[in-house]
């Protein structure tokens, strides 16, 4: 979507939302892997290992060492599955597992951006097939996520390009904004993790959501807004978006393809 000749006021605005522990309580891939176990795609030992990583993630947030371990485990779980199976699994578990674990407060913020005419994109290290289902079910614009390689209609257990994590999220967000003709100074980003500091620094407006200790300290140092899941904090954040977020053009399209290759 190219920028209009009418000036910056006509340019689209993008709000980027992290998924795990920002939009969703816990790790979305775990819920899909549990559905894969029920269908006989993975073994009990795999599920228990992945489950332990899920509990630790909920308790203390992301850790680089455990993130790498989770990556390897997730790839192992995916190897040999039909290429469309992750989408089928995510659709299958959305209402039973994922929807009830969405943070209503963060979902409402996403919808407030939509009401402003903004594009709302999920941006996550989770496989894009899973993120795209969440985006579609919530009526968001789309999703940026990690791509998995497939050959002869089956997943190979390898990444197709870089993992969308850390600084790579900022690269993908910058590329999307450029493709849309959006001014990053007008864009927004939401995350709970210190690993997303590059993404948060990229945009003109950022909100840290229920942050880990390192991100909370960074946010306080730099004067970034912090949203905790308590009524006063939530009201203040919603009020800030309503007050400070510039409305995009009325014809802004919020129904584009909900799945896009990272980078």
N, C-alpha and C positions, 0 to 999 in steps of 0.2 A: 504494500500500500504506500505509494509515494507521497511525500509531503506536498501540500497544496501551495499554489502561488499566493495565497491570501495571507501568508505569514505564519508565525509560530502559533497563533491562537487556533489555527486549523489543524495543527499536527496532532496525531494520536498520542495518547498517554498510556503507558503500560504499568500495571501493578504486578510485581513478581512475588509469589508466595512459595516459600519452602513448604514441604509436605510433612515429613515425619517430625513429630513433636512441635510443630507450628500450626498446621492445619489439622493434623491427626494425632491422637494420643498413641505413641508407640510407632512401630515400623510397619508400613503398609505391606512390604514384601513378606513379612512373617505371616500375616493373615492369608495371603495368597498361597504361601508354601504349605500352610496347614490344610488348605483345600486340596492342594496337590497330593498331600499325604492321604487324604480321604479317598482320592481317586486312584490311589495306588502308584502314583508317579515317584514318590520318595519313600524312604524307610523311616522307621521310628527313631533310629539313632540320629539321622539327619535332622529330623524335626526337633528332637530334644536339644541338640546342639544349637540350632537356630533359635529355639525358644529361650535358651539361656541368654543368648546375645540380645534377644528382644527385651528380657527383663532388665538386663544391665543397661541397655540403652534408655529405657524408660526411667530408671533410677538416677543415672548420672550423666546422660547425654552421650554425644559422640566422643570416641577416642580413636586416634589414627590407627593404632595397632589393631584394635578390635574391628574397626571399619574394614581394614584390609582382610581380616579373617572372614568377616561377613561377606565381603565381595567374593572370595574364593568359594565359600559355602553356597552362596546364591547361584554362582555359575555352575557348580556341580549339580545343584538341584534342577537347573534348567536344561542341562545337556540331554539331548535326545527327544525333548518335547516337540510336538508339532509347533510350527512357527506361530500359529494363532492361538495356542493354548493359554498363554499368559493373559491375553485379552478375555478369553472365555472364562478362565478361573476368576479373574478380577471382577467380571460382570456377575459371576455366580455368587461371590462372597460380599459384594458391595452392600446389599441390603441386610445381610445376616451378620456381617462382621465389621465392615468398615464404617458404614453410615453412623452407627451408634457411638463410634469412637472419634468422630469428627468434633473438634472444638466449636460449639455454636458461635462463640464470640468471634473467632477468626473467620468463620464462614460468613458471618454478618458483615465483617469488614470487606471481604471480597465482594459481596453483593452491593455494598455501599459504593465501591469503585465502579461496578457495572452501572449503577444508577447514575453515576457521574458521566457515563459514556466512555469509560476507560476500557481497555483490553486487560483482562486478568489472566495471567499465565502461571501455571504451576511450574516450579523449577526445582528439580530433585535428582539425587543420585539413583533413585529407584528406577527400574526399567521403565522406559517411556510407555510401554504397553499398559502398565498398571496405572501410571499417572494419568494417561489419557482417559481411562475409564472414569477416574475420580473427577477429572475436569468436565467430561461430558455429562456425568450424572448431576453435577452441581450447576450446569449451565454456564461454565466459564469458557473463556476464549480458546484455550489450548494448554498444552503441556510440553515442557522441555525435560528430557530425561535421558538416562543412559540407554544406548542402543545395544542390542544383543545380535550377534551374527547368526545367520541361518544358511544352511545349504541343503538342497534337495527337499525343502519344505520342513526341515527340522533344525532346532537350535543346536549350535555346535558346542556350547559351553564357553564361548569366547566373546569378548566385547567387540562391537563393531564401532571403533573409534574410542575416544577418551571417556573415562568415567566422569559424569557431571558432578564434580565434587570440588569444594574449596575454590581456588582461583579459577578453575575451569567454568564454574557457574557464571562468574563475572564475564568471561570471554563470550559464553553463549548468550547472555543477556545483552551484551553490547552488540553482538551480531544481529540479534533479533530486532533490537531497537533501530539499528541502521537500516535493516530490510523494510521496516514499517515506516521509516521516516520520523521516528519519535525522538524528541529531545530528552536525553537522560536526566537533565536538570529538572524536568517536570515529572519524571517517573518515580515510582515507589517500590520499596522492597520490605519484606517481612521475613524474619527468621529467628530461631531460638539458639543457633549454634555459632560458636567462635569461628568455625570453619567457613562461615558465610560472610565474614567481615569484608573480603574483597567485593562481594556482591553489594553489600550494604553501603560501602564507600562509593560505589559506582554511581548510584542514583542520587538525585537531589533531595529525596525524602525517604527516610528509613524509620522503621519501628522494630525494636527487638521484642519478641514475644516470649514471655516466660523463659528468659535466657539462662544458659549455663553460667557458671560463676565467672569465667573468663570474659565472655561477651558482656555480662552485666557490668563488670569493672570497666571494660572498654567503652561501653555506652555512657557510663557516668562521667568518665574522663572527657569524652567528646560531646557531651550534652545531648546524646541521642534519646528520643522518647523510649520509655520502657513500658510495655503493657503486661501487667500481671493479670491472672484470672480472678480478679475481684471486681465488684460492681463499679467502684469509683474509677479504677484504672481503665476499665472497659469503656465507661461513659466518656472519659476524657479523650481516649483514642478515637472513638467514633466521632466525637465533636470536632476533633482536629482534622479528620479527613473531610468532614462536611464543610468545615470552614476554610481549610487551606488547599485542598485538592482542586486544581482548576478543572472545570468541566471541559471535556473534549467535545468535538463537533457532534451535533445531534445524530448525524448519519453514521457514527462510528460503528463498525461491524463487530459484534461480539459473538459471532457464530461461525468463525473460521475453523479450519481443520484442528481438532483437539489433540493432535499428535504431530510432533515435529522432531526431526532428527537433531540431536545435540550437536552444536557446532556446525 
